[in-house]
Amino acid sequence: QVQLVESGGRLVQAGGSLRLSCAASGRSLRTYTMGWFRQAPGKEREFVATISRSGAIASVADTVKDRFMVSRDNAKNTVDLQVNSLKPEDTAVYYCAARWALSSDYVAVTDDYTYWGQGTQVTVSS
């Protein structure tokens, strides 16, 4: 079992930045592909970013790729999402997720992940 806990979300003004963090316990994340998703009120959950086990491969949704960046620290068992130039439409609950991966370069943009955190709320005011 992998337990994931997100942190770093808060109320921020448009144009601001946040660093969201996902801390894992229970198992090492070294064999897991990690993902970030978000869900805004009244909308379906959507993909934000994913990063491979090794950290060498990452993919960020086209809608945010020029503003968001995903990274990981396997030694610390954490995965971060740097979100810059925030817009009101970025308001959502942000979730991190994990799925075991055989390949060190595997990334997953669909939401068929095995483990999910409880989410952290990001609210962007205009």
The 8 nearest C-alpha neighbors of each residue, nearest first, counted from 0:
[[1, 25, 2, 26, 114, 24, 113, 3],
 [2, 0, 25, 26, 24, 3, 114, 23],
 [1, 3, 24, 23, 25, 0, 4, 116],
 [2, 4, 116, 23, 22, 115, 21, 1],
 [5, 3, 22, 116, 21, 23, 117, 6],
 [6, 4, 21, 20, 119, 118, 116, 22],
 [7, 5, 20, 119, 19, 8, 21, 4],
 [8, 6, 19, 18, 20, 9, 17, 119],
 [7, 9, 121, 120, 119, 6, 19, 10],
 [8, 10, 121, 120, 122, 11, 7, 119],
 [11, 9, 122, 123, 121, 12, 8, 124],
 [12, 10, 123, 122, 124, 15, 9, 13],
 [11, 13, 124, 123, 15, 125, 14, 10],
 [14, 12, 86, 85, 125, 15, 124, 123],
 [13, 15, 84, 85, 12, 86, 16, 83],
 [14, 16, 84, 85, 13, 12, 11, 83],
 [17, 15, 83, 82, 84, 85, 14, 18],
 [18, 16, 82, 81, 19, 83, 7, 15],
 [17, 19, 81, 80, 7, 82, 20, 79],
 [18, 20, 7, 80, 79, 6, 17, 81],
 [19, 21, 79, 6, 5, 78, 7, 80],
 [20, 22, 5, 78, 4, 77, 79, 3],
 [23, 21, 77, 4, 3, 76, 5, 20],
 [24, 22, 3, 2, 76, 77, 4, 1],
 [25, 23, 2, 26, 1, 3, 22, 27],
 [24, 26, 1, 0, 2, 23, 27, 3],
 [27, 25, 24, 1, 28, 0, 23, 2],
 [26, 28, 29, 76, 25, 30, 24, 73],
 [29, 27, 31, 30, 76, 73, 26, 23],
 [28, 30, 27, 52, 31, 73, 53, 76],
 [31, 29, 28, 52, 99, 100, 32, 27],
 [32, 30, 99, 28, 98, 100, 52, 29],
 [31, 33, 51, 52, 98, 97, 100, 50],
 [34, 32, 97, 50, 49, 96, 31, 98],
 [33, 35, 49, 96, 95, 48, 97, 50],
 [34, 36, 95, 48, 47, 94, 49, 96],
 [37, 35, 46, 47, 94, 45, 93, 95],
 [38, 36, 93, 92, 45, 44, 94, 91],
 [37, 39, 44, 91, 92, 43, 45, 42],
 [38, 40, 91, 42, 41, 90, 92, 37],
 [41, 39, 42, 38, 91, 43, 90, 92],
 [40, 42, 39, 43, 38, 44, 91, 92],
 [43, 41, 39, 40, 38, 44, 45, 91],
 [42, 44, 38, 45, 41, 39, 40, 37],
 [43, 45, 38, 37, 42, 36, 46, 39],
 [46, 44, 37, 36, 43, 38, 47, 110],
 [45, 47, 36, 108, 48, 35, 60, 37],
 [46, 48, 36, 60, 35, 59, 45, 37],
 [49, 47, 59, 35, 58, 34, 60, 46],
 [48, 50, 34, 58, 33, 57, 106, 35],
 [51, 49, 57, 33, 54, 106, 56, 32],
 [50, 52, 32, 54, 104, 106, 105, 56],
 [53, 51, 103, 32, 31, 54, 29, 30],
 [52, 54, 55, 51, 103, 104, 29, 56],
 [53, 55, 51, 52, 56, 50, 71, 70],
 [54, 56, 53, 51, 57, 104, 50, 52],
 [57, 55, 51, 54, 50, 104, 58, 106],
 [58, 56, 50, 49, 51, 55, 59, 106],
 [57, 59, 49, 48, 50, 60, 56, 106],
 [58, 60, 48, 64, 47, 61, 49, 57],
 [61, 59, 47, 62, 64, 63, 48, 46],
 [62, 60, 64, 63, 59, 65, 47, 58],
 [61, 63, 60, 64, 65, 59, 47, 66],
 [64, 62, 66, 61, 65, 60, 67, 59],
 [65, 63, 61, 59, 66, 67, 60, 62],
 [64, 66, 63, 67, 61, 62, 68, 83],
 [65, 67, 83, 63, 64, 82, 84, 68],
 [68, 66, 82, 81, 64, 63, 83, 65],
 [67, 69, 81, 80, 82, 70, 66, 59],
 [70, 68, 80, 79, 81, 48, 50, 67],
 [71, 69, 79, 78, 80, 68, 54, 50],
 [70, 72, 78, 77, 79, 73, 54, 69],
 [71, 73, 77, 75, 74, 76, 78, 70],
 [72, 74, 76, 75, 29, 71, 28, 77],
 [73, 75, 72, 76, 77, 29, 27, 28],
 [74, 76, 73, 72, 77, 22, 71, 23],
 [77, 75, 73, 74, 23, 28, 72, 22],
 [78, 76, 22, 72, 75, 21, 71, 23],
 [77, 79, 71, 21, 70, 20, 72, 22],
 [80, 78, 20, 70, 19, 69, 71, 21],
 [79, 81, 69, 19, 68, 18, 82, 20],
 [80, 82, 18, 68, 67, 17, 19, 69],
 [81, 83, 67, 17, 16, 66, 18, 80],
 [82, 84, 16, 66, 85, 67, 15, 81],
 [85, 83, 14, 15, 16, 66, 86, 13],
 [86, 84, 14, 13, 83, 15, 16, 89],
 [85, 87, 13, 88, 89, 123, 14, 84],
 [88, 86, 123, 89, 90, 124, 125, 13],
 [87, 89, 90, 86, 123, 91, 85, 39],
 [90, 88, 87, 86, 91, 85, 123, 122],
 [91, 89, 122, 88, 121, 123, 87, 39],
 [92, 90, 39, 38, 121, 37, 120, 89],
 [91, 93, 120, 38, 119, 37, 118, 121],
 [94, 92, 37, 118, 119, 36, 91, 120],
 [95, 93, 118, 36, 35, 37, 116, 92],
 [96, 94, 35, 34, 116, 115, 36, 21],
 [95, 97, 115, 34, 114, 33, 112, 35],
 [98, 96, 33, 114, 112, 32, 31, 113],
 [99, 97, 112, 113, 31, 32, 100, 33],
 [98, 100, 31, 30, 32, 97, 101, 113],
 [101, 99, 31, 102, 32, 30, 98, 105],
 [100, 102, 103, 99, 30, 105, 31, 104],
 [103, 101, 104, 105, 100, 52, 51, 30],
 [102, 104, 52, 53, 105, 51, 101, 100],
 [105, 103, 51, 102, 56, 52, 106, 53],
 [106, 104, 51, 102, 103, 100, 32, 107],
 [107, 105, 51, 50, 49, 32, 104, 108],
 [106, 108, 109, 49, 105, 34, 32, 110],
 [109, 107, 46, 49, 110, 106, 48, 34],
 [110, 108, 107, 111, 46, 112, 45, 34],
 [109, 111, 112, 108, 46, 107, 36, 45],
 [112, 110, 109, 113, 98, 107, 108, 96],
 [111, 113, 98, 110, 97, 114, 96, 115],
 [112, 114, 98, 97, 111, 115, 96, 99],
 [113, 115, 97, 96, 112, 1, 98, 116],
 [116, 114, 96, 95, 3, 97, 117, 113],
 [115, 117, 3, 4, 118, 95, 94, 96],
 [118, 116, 4, 94, 115, 119, 5, 3],
 [117, 119, 94, 93, 116, 5, 92, 120],
 [118, 120, 8, 93, 92, 5, 6, 121],
 [121, 119, 92, 8, 91, 9, 93, 122],
 [120, 122, 8, 9, 90, 91, 92, 10],
 [123, 121, 90, 10, 9, 11, 120, 124],
 [122, 124, 87, 11, 12, 90, 13, 10],
 [125, 123, 12, 13, 87, 11, 122, 10],
 [124, 13, 87, 12, 123, 86, 14, 11]]
